């Protein structure tokens, strides 16, 4: 009996000794879990580049420097203008442009400038003595094509001030022109006529980005339209002793414009990089 107890006691002592020895070794951690590989975000795709469409409505305030007629150059004749006046008018235009970068863009526009009434008054002298007056009536309109370049001057709260220049081609038409000399009971008429030439423009304004695609502009434009001409003047009896159309010299216009620009490709924003989840160790 004692032998059996001794064997059991020896076995228990050996088991406890082995367990205590094994407890002295640390438990190895599990191998680390590698994060998934990083995938670079795709670059933004440029579809239409910076192309845009535009439309404009303008209020025009036009002026003419002087009126020339060959009869005013007769010996001893002098003409003193009292006033030349155009009524205010409207213009409508459309165009296509390209935004090259954040500060430079350009466009080409076609515009119809509506008919505006004209009236003027001159005092006519012969050898210094007043011999009458010339009272003028008529109307004018234009067809205008312009190439414009603009510099955007920075953006604050969606507002972008800009300046620009333009050069183009204009067709200036005069209609229904009459020249009335009341003291001498003289009346002359000019047929409809037109004159073409170069046009120049200066722009200044501010643009408001209403949406990613739509921009609203409020702008001022100074426009040099060159000259216009009437048809040959004839008296009310049909008599005409010389070819004498009247030339409108140095036409200019101060325009207030409201425009809309529709970006065919909205501003592209690169997508953010993918979020890599953090893996916890077991």
C-alpha positions, 0 to 999 in steps of 0.5 A: 500500500505504501508503495502505491502511495509513493508511486502516486506521490512521485507522479504528482510531483513530476506533473507539478514540476513540468507545469511550473517549468512550462509556465516560465516560457512566454506565450508567442504573439500571433503573427501581424496581419498585413493591411490591404495594399494602397490603391491610388485614386484615379485622376480626374478626367477632363472631358471638354477642357474649359469650354463654355457658352455665353449669352449677354444682354446690354443697355447701350449709351452711344455717342458720335464725335461729329457729322461730315458732309462734303457741302460743309467744306464749301468755301466760307462755310462753317458748321458748329454742332449744338448737340448729337444724341442717340436714344438708349438701346439694347443689344443681345449676343451669344458666344463660345469661349475657353477657360485656359486656367484660373486667371485667363480665358477668351471667347468669340461673340456675335451681337446684334445691337438694336436700332436707336433713334438719332437727332442732332442740331448744327448752326451753319455760317457763311463767312461768319454770318448765320445762314441757317441750321441743320436738324438731323433725324435718323436711326442706327443699328449694328452687327458685331463680331468680337474676339475677347480676352479676359484676366480674372483677378482672383475669387472672394466669396464666389465673386471674381472681378475681371478686366478684358480687351476685344477686337472685331468687325462691325457693320454699322447701318444708318436708316431714315436719315433726314437733314432739315434746314428750317430757315431756308425751307430745305429738306434732304433725305438719305437712303439706308446705307452701311459701313463696315470696319474694325471695332475695339472694346475694353471690359471690366466687371465682376462674375458670380459663380452661382453653381459649378456650371453657371456663372453670372456676370455684371460688366461695363464695356467701352466700345469703339465702332468706327464710322457709319454713313448715310445714303446719298442725300437728295432734296425732297424734289429729288434734286442732287447736284453732287454726291454728298452722303453724311458720315458719322465719325468716331462712334462709341458706346458705353454699355452695361451688360448682364451675361451668363456663362455655362461651363460645359465641363464643371470644375473637376475635383480629384476624389479623396484617397481610399480610407485604409482600415486599421487592423487590431491585433488579436 
